Structure formats: structure tokens, C-alpha cells
Amino acid sequence: MSRLNKIDHIINTETKAISQCASQMAKWGVGGRKRLLHVARERAANEVQMYLPGMV
């Protein structure tokens, strides 16, 4: 019985970890953190372009 409880605990722990990873990856996807970072990079490149033409 204790072996079953241990296996059940391991499965629950790993399921929770996988769920957290999947949630984090979803935030990085389209419309999430990844998109925000790309927009910020593009905005910074455009600002540099105004001051240093031909740089980017």
C-alpha cells in the first residue's frame, strides 16, 4: 500500500510540474511574453534607425 501511495505522490507531483511548464510555455507563445519581447526589440530598432540610419 505504501508503494502505491508513493507512486501516486510521484505522479501527482510530476503532473503538477508538467502543468506549470505548459502554462509557462503558453504565456511565451503568440500574444504572450514572446510577442511582447519581439515588439520591444522592433520598437528599439526603429528608434535606433532614426538616429543612426542604415544601422539596422
Backbone torsions as a table, in degrees:
resi	resn	phi	psi	omega
1	MET	NA	-41.1	-179.3
2	SER	-66.3	-30.7	177.6
3	ARG	-65.1	-42.0	177.6
4	LEU	-64.3	-40.5	178.1
5	ASN	-63.5	-40.1	179.7
6	LYS	-64.8	-45.5	178.6
7	ILE	-62.8	-42.5	178.6
8	ASP	-61.3	-42.1	178.5
9	HIS	-63.3	-44.4	179.4
10	ILE	-62.0	-44.9	179.9
11	ILE	-62.4	-44.5	179.6
12	ASN	-63.6	-41.0	179.7
13	THR	-64.6	-46.5	-179.6
14	GLU	-67.9	-35.8	177.3
15	THR	-62.1	-42.5	179.0
16	LYS	-64.7	-42.5	179.4
17	ALA	-63.6	-43.1	179.2
18	ILE	-64.3	-40.8	179.4
19	SER	-63.0	-41.7	178.5
20	GLN	-65.2	-40.9	177.9
21	CYS	-63.7	-44.0	179.8
22	ALA	-63.0	-39.8	178.5
23	SER	-64.1	-43.7	178.8
24	GLN	-63.0	-43.1	179.6
25	MET	-64.3	-36.0	178.3
26	ALA	-64.1	-36.8	178.5
27	LYS	-67.6	-28.9	179.9
28	TRP	-80.0	-17.2	-174.8
29	GLY	-71.3	-165.2	-178.1
30	VAL	-56.4	130.0	179.2
31	GLY	84.1	-4.8	-179.2
32	GLY	-104.3	-146.8	-176.7
33	ARG	-60.0	-40.6	-179.1
34	LYS	-59.0	-45.7	-179.6
35	ARG	-63.9	-42.2	178.6
36	LEU	-60.9	-41.3	179.7
37	LEU	-65.1	-41.4	179.6
38	HIS	-66.9	-38.4	177.7
39	VAL	-65.1	-42.8	178.9
40	ALA	-63.4	-40.7	178.6
41	ARG	-63.2	-44.6	-179.7
42	GLU	-63.3	-42.5	179.1
43	ARG	-62.7	-44.3	178.9
44	ALA	-63.8	-41.0	179.0
45	ALA	-63.7	-39.4	178.5
46	ASN	-66.1	-37.6	177.9
47	GLU	-66.4	-41.4	178.4
48	VAL	-65.2	-37.6	-179.2
49	GLN	-59.4	-35.7	-179.9
50	MET	-64.9	-38.8	-176.0
51	TYR	-88.4	-30.0	-178.3
52	LEU	-130.0	79.4	-178.2
53	PRO	-57.5	140.6	179.2
54	GLY	81.3	1.2	-177.6
55	MET	-76.3	-38.5	-175.4
56	VAL	-106.1	NA	NA
